[in-house]
Amino acid sequence: MEADDVSIREQIFHDRVRETIISVLLFVCLYIVSYFVVTHYKRNAEFIADDNEDATVNRIALWLCTFTLSVSVGAVLLLPLSILSNEVLLTFPHSYYMQWLDGSLIHGLWNLVFLFSNLSLVFLLPFAYFFTESEGFVGSKKGVMGRLYETAVVLLLLTTLVLGMVWVASALLHNSSTMESLYDLWEYYLPYLYSCISLFGVLLLLLCTPFGLSRMFSVTGNLLVKPRLLEDVDETVSCAVFEEASLARKLTSSTSCWINLNVEVMRKQFLTIQARRIAFEMRRRASPWQRNLGYPLAMLLLLALTVMCVLIVCFHVLELLFDDAAMPRGMEDPLLGAASFSMFGSLGAAVQVILILYLMVSSVVGFYSSPLFTSLLPRAQDTALTQIIGNCVSLLVLSSALPVFSRTLGITRFDLLGDFGRYNWLGNFHIVFLYNMLFAGLTSACLINTLTWAVQRELIRAFGLHKLPLTVCRSTVPFKLLLANGISKVQ
């Protein structure tokens, strides 16, 4: 009997060690990828400054931003990894090489992501911002430690102020004793604060994702080579060559008429036009298959994914009316490998993973395309550190709300694990129902507006009406004019 207890304890110990090793390896991989991404956008002048103190502080803040970005990527991958793990265990239930993949590992990853996301949002990123802006106390010894002391004091005072306000408010509202209000602060108000942060992220996704789904068509169209009917690449290359030659002549000319021009601005314009000209020349050398088949297939794929998201949400709205199981809820003990989370089996699970990642990419595109957050868009090798911190905060809020967002819309039936399923508003039927209705309505409106205006815009460009001296708007283009111009071109 004692030997059995020892073997059970040894098995539990080995399982914990194995889960720890897997979690550490996964985080190290995410951290390395995030570091390459952050260093691609950082401004190198801030890290090779003459003042070694500023360079050290910026480097520490960059490490904290890299940690936050890796947590954001982990939050994005939570649901896809959980769904794929369940399907792998269903396909290979008795495989020796899949024994490490179990519900305890997945549940631990969810708890770690929740812990690190809140830690980064509440402490690490504010610390990174205050650390970069600090100069040390007046009269104290200058250096990294002086700035560290100032940052710690400012962060401690801010945390004490916020917690004190919440504590006093809870004591006044509930008329409880000091110890009871302190207990409520830890057991109720801090989870309530996390619930409000999650609700803010889900509302931000509600605004950004429909706009991003409509913007995905134009963003993808700019990356791909369009058919010759929709784009005259030769004419665009000729215009770019003329602009490049004109700026090159201005830069090399020494006549007095160019003295008042800003040489640095002209040089940046010259490099931009040169890069654009090279990109257009590469697009002109594209193969006919890439030109005539790649663009239509990409547009059809985006349209199919968007329509599928809208249909799934509409079906989920009907489920909410007739089935209580459609409401998002938490799950303490995930039984992976018992049943598929899609009625279509492994194929449906793969579609769910694709839709979740597609919604995340669309939300990021919509976030950076909105007028309020356009200034946060990072630029390669020219992004300030404070701007990197702002981008990390935004991406962390969006990514940490993605599991709740996907489950609320019914994209997947995988219930939320750990503290993700303890948000107060998840059990409110009116909030969930209204959220689904708003998402379906906004996405449908954005999609219809994008398709109708895109078709008219491409017809205007294809028939040459964009070259008219007057501005052609969508309400002043008669169909007979388009048809007559098209017939004349054919003849």
C-alpha positions as CSV (number, residue, x, y, z in Angstrom):
1,M,0.0,0.0,0.0
2,E,2.9,2.3,0.9
3,A,4.6,1.5,-2.4
4,D,1.5,2.4,-4.3
5,D,1.4,5.8,-2.5
6,V,5.1,6.4,-3.4
7,S,4.5,5.5,-7.1
8,I,1.5,7.9,-7.2
9,R,3.5,10.7,-5.7
10,E,6.3,10.0,-8.1
11,Q,3.9,10.1,-11.0
12,I,2.5,13.4,-9.9
13,F,6.0,14.8,-9.5
14,H,7.1,13.7,-12.9
15,D,3.9,15.1,-14.5
16,R,4.5,18.5,-12.8
17,V,8.1,18.5,-14.0
18,R,7.1,17.6,-17.5
19,E,4.4,20.3,-17.7
20,T,6.9,22.9,-16.3
21,I,9.5,21.9,-19.0
22,I,7.0,22.1,-21.8
23,S,5.6,25.5,-20.6
24,V,9.2,26.9,-20.3
25,L,10.2,25.7,-23.7
26,L,7.0,27.1,-25.3
27,F,7.5,30.5,-23.6
28,V,11.2,30.6,-24.7
29,C,10.2,30.0,-28.3
30,L,7.5,32.8,-28.1
31,Y,10.0,35.1,-26.4
32,I,12.6,34.6,-29.2
33,V,10.0,35.3,-31.9
34,S,8.7,38.4,-30.0
35,Y,12.3,39.7,-29.5
36,F,12.9,39.6,-33.3
37,V,9.7,41.4,-34.0
38,V,10.3,44.1,-31.4
39,T,13.9,44.7,-32.5
40,H,12.7,45.0,-36.1
41,Y,10.6,48.0,-35.2
42,K,12.7,49.6,-32.5
43,R,14.6,52.9,-33.1
44,N,18.3,51.9,-32.9
45,A,19.4,55.4,-31.9
46,E,17.7,55.0,-28.5
47,F,19.8,52.0,-27.6
48,I,23.2,53.2,-28.8
49,A,23.0,56.7,-27.2
50,D,26.1,58.4,-25.8
51,D,24.5,58.2,-22.3
52,N,25.0,54.6,-21.2
53,E,22.3,55.1,-18.5
54,D,19.6,55.8,-21.0
55,A,20.6,52.9,-23.2
56,T,20.4,50.5,-20.2
57,V,17.0,51.8,-19.1
58,N,15.7,51.5,-22.7
59,R,17.1,48.0,-22.9
60,I,15.3,46.9,-19.7
61,A,12.0,48.4,-20.9
62,L,12.5,46.6,-24.2
63,W,12.8,43.3,-22.4
64,L,9.6,43.9,-20.6
65,C,7.8,44.8,-23.9
66,T,9.2,41.6,-25.4
67,F,7.8,39.6,-22.4
68,T,4.4,41.2,-22.8
69,L,4.3,40.6,-26.6
70,S,5.2,36.9,-26.0
71,V,2.3,36.7,-23.5
72,S,0.0,38.3,-26.1
73,V,1.0,35.7,-28.7
74,G,0.4,32.9,-26.1
75,A,-3.1,34.3,-25.4
76,V,-3.8,34.2,-29.1
77,L,-2.7,30.6,-29.4
78,L,-4.7,29.4,-26.3
79,L,-7.9,28.4,-28.0
80,P,-6.2,27.0,-31.2
81,L,-3.8,24.9,-29.2
82,S,-6.6,23.6,-27.0
83,I,-8.9,22.7,-29.9
84,L,-6.1,21.0,-31.8
85,S,-4.9,19.1,-28.7
86,N,-8.4,17.7,-28.3
87,E,-8.6,16.6,-31.9
88,V,-5.1,15.0,-31.7
89,L,-6.1,13.0,-28.6
90,L,-9.3,11.9,-30.4
91,T,-7.3,10.7,-33.4
92,F,-4.5,9.0,-31.4
93,P,-6.1,8.0,-28.1
94,H,-3.5,5.4,-27.1
95,S,-0.4,6.8,-28.7
96,Y,2.7,6.6,-26.5
97,Y,4.1,9.8,-28.0
98,M,1.0,11.8,-27.1
99,Q,0.9,10.9,-23.4
100,W,2.4,14.3,-22.5
101,L,-0.6,16.1,-24.0
102,D,-3.4,16.1,-21.4
103,G,-6.0,18.4,-19.8
104,S,-3.7,19.3,-16.9
105,L,-1.1,20.8,-19.2
106,I,-3.7,22.8,-21.2
107,H,-5.3,24.1,-18.0
108,G,-1.9,25.1,-16.6
109,L,-1.2,27.1,-19.8
110,W,-4.5,29.0,-19.5
111,N,-3.7,29.9,-15.9
112,L,-0.2,31.0,-16.7
113,V,-1.4,33.2,-19.6
114,F,-4.1,34.8,-17.4
115,L,-1.6,35.5,-14.6
116,F,1.1,36.9,-16.9
117,S,-1.3,39.0,-18.9
118,N,-2.7,40.7,-15.8
119,L,0.8,41.1,-14.4
120,S,2.0,42.7,-17.6
121,L,-1.0,45.0,-17.9
122,V,-1.1,46.1,-14.3
123,F,2.6,46.2,-13.3
124,L,5.2,45.5,-16.0
125,L,4.1,47.9,-18.7
126,P,3.4,50.8,-16.3
127,F,6.8,50.1,-14.8
128,A,8.4,50.2,-18.2
129,Y,6.8,53.5,-19.0
130,F,7.6,55.2,-15.7
131,F,11.2,53.8,-15.9
132,T,11.8,55.3,-19.3
133,E,10.4,58.7,-18.2
134,S,12.1,58.8,-14.8
135,E,15.2,60.9,-14.0
136,G,15.8,60.1,-10.3
137,F,14.9,62.0,-7.2
138,V,16.2,65.6,-6.8
139,G,19.4,65.5,-4.9
140,S,19.9,61.8,-5.1
141,K,22.7,60.1,-6.9
142,K,22.1,59.8,-10.6
143,G,22.2,56.4,-12.3
144,V,20.0,53.4,-13.1
145,M,19.3,52.7,-9.4
146,G,18.1,56.2,-8.8
147,R,15.7,55.9,-11.7
148,L,14.6,52.5,-10.4
149,Y,13.9,53.9,-6.9
150,E,11.8,56.7,-8.4
151,T,9.9,54.3,-10.6
152,A,9.2,51.9,-7.8
153,V,7.9,54.7,-5.5
154,V,5.7,56.2,-8.2
155,L,4.3,52.8,-9.1
156,L,3.7,51.9,-5.4
157,L,2.0,55.3,-4.8
158,L,-0.2,54.8,-7.8
159,T,-1.2,51.2,-6.8
160,T,-1.8,52.3,-3.2
161,L,-4.0,55.2,-4.4
162,V,-6.1,52.9,-6.7
163,L,-6.5,50.1,-4.1
164,G,-7.2,52.6,-1.3
165,M,-10.0,54.3,-3.3
166,V,-11.5,50.9,-4.1
167,W,-11.2,49.8,-0.4
168,V,-12.8,52.9,0.9
169,A,-15.6,52.8,-1.6
170,S,-16.3,49.1,-0.8
171,A,-16.4,49.9,3.0
172,L,-18.8,52.8,2.4
173,L,-21.1,50.9,0.1
174,H,-21.3,47.7,2.2
175,N,-21.0,49.1,5.7
176,S,-18.6,46.3,6.6
177,S,-15.7,46.3,8.9
178,T,-12.1,47.0,7.8
179,M,-11.0,43.4,7.7
180,E,-14.2,42.3,5.9
181,S,-13.8,45.0,3.3
182,L,-10.2,44.0,2.8
183,Y,-11.3,40.4,2.3
184,D,-13.9,41.5,-0.2
185,L,-11.2,43.6,-2.0
186,W,-9.1,40.5,-2.6
187,E,-11.9,38.0,-3.2
188,Y,-14.4,40.1,-5.2
189,Y,-13.2,43.5,-6.3
190,L,-9.9,42.5,-7.9
191,P,-11.7,39.8,-10.0
192,Y,-14.3,42.4,-10.8
193,L,-11.5,44.7,-11.9
194,Y,-10.2,42.0,-14.2
195,S,-13.7,41.4,-15.5
196,C,-14.0,45.1,-16.4
197,I,-10.7,45.0,-18.2
198,S,-11.8,41.9,-20.1
199,L,-15.1,43.6,-21.0
200,F,-13.2,46.6,-22.3
201,G,-11.1,44.3,-24.5
202,V,-14.2,42.5,-25.8
203,L,-15.9,45.8,-26.6
204,L,-12.7,47.0,-28.4
205,L,-12.8,43.8,-30.5
206,L,-16.4,44.5,-31.3
207,L,-15.5,47.8,-32.8
208,C,-12.3,46.8,-34.5
209,T,-13.1,43.4,-35.9
210,P,-16.0,44.3,-38.2
211,F,-14.0,47.3,-39.6
212,G,-11.0,45.0,-39.9
213,L,-12.9,42.4,-41.8
214,S,-13.9,45.0,-44.4
215,R,-10.3,46.4,-44.5
216,M,-8.8,43.0,-45.1
217,F,-9.9,43.1,-48.8
218,S,-8.1,46.3,-49.5
219,V,-5.0,45.3,-47.5
220,T,-4.7,41.9,-49.2
221,G,-5.3,43.6,-52.6
222,N,-2.4,45.9,-52.0
223,L,-0.1,43.0,-51.2
224,L,-1.1,40.9,-54.3
225,V,-0.8,41.5,-58.0
226,K,-4.1,42.4,-59.5
227,P,-5.2,41.3,-63.0
228,R,-4.5,43.8,-65.8
229,L,-8.2,44.6,-66.1
230,L,-8.1,46.1,-62.6
231,E,-4.6,47.6,-62.5
232,D,-2.3,49.1,-65.2
233,V,1.1,48.3,-63.7
234,D,3.1,49.7,-66.7
235,E,1.6,53.1,-66.3
236,T,2.2,53.1,-62.6
237,V,5.9,52.1,-63.1
238,S,6.3,54.9,-65.7
239,C,5.0,57.5,-63.2
240,A,7.3,56.2,-60.5
241,V,10.3,56.3,-62.8
242,F,9.5,59.9,-63.7
243,E,9.1,61.0,-60.1
244,E,12.3,59.2,-59.1
245,A,14.2,60.9,-62.0
246,S,12.8,64.3,-61.1
247,L,13.8,64.0,-57.4
248,A,17.3,62.7,-58.4
249,R,17.8,65.7,-60.6
250,K,16.8,68.0,-57.8
251,L,19.2,66.3,-55.4
252,T,22.1,66.4,-57.7
253,S,21.5,69.9,-59.1
254,S,23.5,72.8,-57.6
255,T,21.5,75.7,-59.1
256,S,20.1,78.4,-56.9
257,C,16.4,77.5,-57.5
258,W,16.7,74.5,-55.2
259,I,18.6,76.1,-52.3
260,N,15.5,76.6,-50.1
261,L,14.5,72.9,-50.4
262,N,15.0,70.6,-47.4
263,V,17.5,68.0,-48.6
264,E,16.7,65.5,-45.9
265,V,13.0,65.5,-46.7
266,M,13.8,65.2,-50.4
267,R,16.1,62.3,-49.8
268,K,13.5,60.4,-47.8
269,Q,11.0,61.0,-50.6
270,F,13.5,59.8,-53.1
271,L,14.1,56.6,-51.1
272,T,10.4,56.0,-50.7
273,I,9.6,56.4,-54.4
274,Q,12.6,54.3,-55.3
275,A,11.3,51.4,-53.1
276,R,7.9,51.8,-54.5
277,R,9.2,51.7,-58.1
278,I,11.2,48.5,-57.3
279,A,8.0,46.9,-55.8
280,F,6.0,47.8,-58.9
281,E,8.6,46.4,-61.2
282,M,8.6,43.1,-59.3
283,R,4.8,43.1,-59.6
284,R,5.1,43.7,-63.3
285,R,7.3,40.6,-63.7
286,A,4.6,38.4,-62.0
287,S,3.5,35.3,-63.8
288,P,0.1,35.2,-65.5
289,W,-1.0,32.5,-63.0
290,Q,0.0,34.7,-60.1
291,R,-1.7,37.7,-61.7
292,N,-5.0,36.2,-62.9
293,L,-5.5,33.4,-60.3
294,G,-3.9,34.5,-57.0
295,Y,-5.9,37.7,-56.6
296,P,-9.4,36.3,-57.3
297,L,-8.8,33.2,-55.1
298,A,-7.6,35.4,-52.2
299,M,-10.6,37.6,-52.5
300,L,-13.0,34.6,-52.6
301,L,-11.2,33.1,-49.6
302,L,-11.6,36.3,-47.6
303,L,-15.2,36.6,-48.6
304,A,-15.9,33.0,-47.6
305,L,-14.3,33.4,-44.2
306,T,-16.2,36.6,-43.5
307,V,-19.5,35.2,-44.6
308,M,-18.9,32.0,-42.5
309,C,-18.2,34.1,-39.4
310,V,-21.5,36.0,-39.9
311,L,-23.5,32.8,-40.5
312,I,-22.0,31.2,-37.4
313,V,-22.8,34.2,-35.2
314,C,-26.4,34.3,-36.6
315,F,-26.8,30.6,-35.8
316,H,-25.4,31.2,-32.4
317,V,-28.1,33.9,-31.8
318,L,-30.8,31.4,-32.5
319,E,-29.1,28.9,-30.1
320,L,-29.1,31.5,-27.4
321,L,-32.8,31.9,-27.7
322,F,-33.6,28.1,-27.3
323,D,-30.6,26.5,-25.6
324,D,-29.0,27.5,-22.3
325,A,-25.9,25.5,-23.1
326,A,-25.0,28.1,-25.8
327,M,-24.1,30.6,-23.1
328,P,-20.3,31.0,-22.5
329,R,-19.2,29.5,-19.2
330,G,-16.1,28.3,-17.4
331,M,-14.8,24.8,-17.2
332,E,-12.6,23.6,-14.3
333,D,-11.6,20.1,-15.5
334,P,-11.2,19.8,-19.3
335,L,-11.8,16.3,-20.6
336,L,-9.7,16.3,-23.7
337,G,-10.0,13.5,-26.1
338,A,-13.6,12.6,-25.0
339,A,-15.5,14.3,-27.8
340,S,-15.0,16.8,-30.6
341,F,-16.0,20.4,-30.0
342,S,-17.4,20.6,-33.5
343,M,-20.3,18.8,-35.0
344,F,-18.3,18.3,-38.2
345,G,-15.4,16.5,-36.4
346,S,-11.7,17.3,-37.2
347,L,-12.6,19.4,-40.3
348,G,-14.9,21.6,-38.3
349,A,-12.2,22.0,-35.6
350,A,-9.7,23.1,-38.2
351,V,-12.2,25.6,-39.5
352,Q,-12.7,26.9,-36.0
353,V,-8.9,27.4,-35.6
354,I,-8.7,29.3,-38.9
355,L,-11.6,31.5,-38.1
356,I,-10.2,32.4,-34.6
357,L,-6.9,33.4,-36.1
358,Y,-8.6,35.2,-39.0
359,L,-10.7,37.2,-36.5
360,M,-7.5,38.1,-34.5
361,V,-5.7,39.3,-37.7
362,S,-8.8,41.3,-38.7
363,S,-9.1,42.9,-35.3
364,V,-5.4,44.1,-35.5
365,V,-5.9,45.4,-39.0
366,G,-9.1,47.2,-37.9
367,F,-7.4,48.6,-34.8
368,Y,-4.5,50.2,-36.7
369,S,-6.8,51.4,-39.5
370,S,-9.1,53.3,-37.2
371,P,-8.4,57.1,-37.0
372,L,-8.0,57.0,-33.2
373,F,-5.1,54.5,-33.3
374,T,-3.4,55.2,-36.6
375,S,-0.6,57.1,-34.8
376,L,0.3,53.9,-33.0
377,L,1.2,52.1,-36.2
378,P,4.8,51.0,-35.8
379,R,7.4,51.7,-38.5
380,A,10.4,49.5,-39.2
381,Q,13.6,50.7,-37.4
382,D,11.8,54.0,-36.5
383,T,9.4,53.3,-33.6
384,A,10.0,55.1,-30.3
385,L,10.1,53.1,-27.2
386,T,7.0,54.8,-25.7
387,Q,5.2,53.9,-28.9
388,I,6.3,50.3,-28.6
389,I,4.9,50.2,-25.0
390,G,1.6,51.6,-26.3
391,N,1.5,48.9,-29.0
392,C,2.2,46.2,-26.5
393,V,-0.6,47.4,-24.2
394,S,-3.0,47.4,-27.2
395,L,-2.1,44.0,-28.4
396,L,-2.2,42.5,-24.9
397,V,-5.8,43.9,-24.4
398,L,-6.9,42.5,-27.8
399,S,-5.3,39.1,-27.4
400,S,-6.3,38.5,-23.8
401,A,-9.9,39.1,-24.8
402,L,-9.8,36.8,-27.8
403,P,-10.7,33.6,-26.0
404,V,-13.7,35.3,-24.4
405,F,-14.6,37.0,-27.7
406,S,-14.5,33.7,-29.7
407,R,-16.6,31.8,-27.1
408,T,-19.1,34.6,-26.8
409,L,-19.7,34.7,-30.5
410,G,-20.1,30.9,-30.7
411,I,-17.1,30.4,-33.0
412,T,-16.1,27.4,-30.9
413,R,-17.8,25.3,-28.2
414,F,-14.6,25.0,-26.2
415,D,-15.5,26.4,-22.8
416,L,-13.2,28.9,-21.1
417,L,-10.6,27.5,-18.6
418,G,-9.3,28.8,-15.4
419,D,-10.0,32.4,-14.5
420,F,-11.1,33.3,-18.0
421,G,-14.5,31.7,-17.3
422,R,-15.0,33.6,-14.0
423,Y,-15.9,37.0,-15.5
424,N,-19.1,38.4,-14.0
425,W,-20.8,39.5,-17.3
426,L,-20.4,36.1,-19.0
427,G,-23.6,34.8,-17.4
428,N,-25.7,37.8,-18.4
429,F,-28.0,36.7,-21.2
430,H,-28.9,40.2,-22.4
431,I,-25.2,41.3,-22.7
432,V,-24.2,38.2,-24.7
433,F,-27.3,38.3,-26.9
434,L,-26.9,42.0,-27.7
435,Y,-23.2,41.5,-28.3
436,N,-23.9,38.8,-30.9
437,M,-26.5,40.9,-32.6
438,L,-24.2,44.0,-32.8
439,F,-21.4,41.9,-34.2
440,A,-23.5,40.4,-36.9
441,G,-25.1,43.7,-37.8
442,L,-21.9,45.7,-37.9
443,T,-20.0,43.0,-39.9
444,S,-22.8,42.7,-42.4
445,A,-23.0,46.4,-42.9
446,C,-19.3,46.8,-43.3
447,L,-19.1,43.9,-45.7
448,I,-22.0,45.2,-47.9
449,N,-20.5,48.7,-48.0
450,T,-17.0,47.4,-48.9
451,L,-18.2,45.1,-51.7
452,T,-20.5,47.6,-53.4
453,W,-18.0,50.4,-53.3
454,A,-15.0,48.2,-54.2
455,V,-16.9,47.0,-57.3
456,Q,-17.7,50.5,-58.4
457,R,-14.1,51.7,-57.7
458,E,-12.5,48.9,-59.7
459,L,-14.9,49.5,-62.6
460,I,-14.1,53.2,-62.6
461,R,-10.4,52.4,-62.7
462,A,-10.7,49.7,-65.4
463,F,-12.7,51.9,-67.7
464,G,-10.4,54.9,-67.2
465,L,-13.0,57.2,-65.6
466,H,-10.6,58.0,-62.8
467,K,-8.7,60.2,-65.2
468,L,-11.6,62.5,-65.8
469,P,-11.0,66.2,-64.7
470,L,-14.0,66.1,-62.3
471,T,-14.1,64.1,-59.1
472,V,-16.2,61.0,-59.7
473,C,-18.1,59.8,-56.6
474,R,-20.1,56.7,-56.1
475,S,-23.4,58.5,-56.5
476,T,-22.6,60.2,-59.8
477,V,-21.5,57.3,-62.0
478,P,-24.3,56.2,-64.3
479,F,-24.3,52.7,-65.4
480,K,-24.8,53.7,-69.1
481,L,-21.6,55.7,-69.0
482,L,-19.7,52.7,-67.7
483,L,-21.2,50.5,-70.3
484,A,-20.6,52.9,-73.2
485,N,-16.9,53.4,-72.1
486,G,-16.4,49.7,-71.8
487,I,-17.9,49.0,-75.3
488,S,-15.7,51.7,-76.9
489,K,-12.6,50.1,-75.3
490,V,-13.6,46.7,-76.7
491,Q,-14.1,48.1,-80.1
